[in-house]
Amino acid sequence: MTAYMYFSLIPEALIVSMLPPEQFGQYYATGHKYKSKGQAIFFEVDPAFRNEFF
């Protein structure tokens, strides 16, 4: 199973998901009900990223 990590700006959250970016974006913007719509701003986080400040 591949796990993807996303940083969401609206609302602020760190999310781990099994969905790749395209599918995650669609689900995150519409939810499980396709009639609802909302803003979704998120970035995929590289799980191998390391920095002394984090």
Secondary structure, DSSP 8 states (H G I E B T S, - for coil): ---EEEEEETTEEEEEESS-HHHHHHHHHHTTSTT------EEEE-TT---TT-
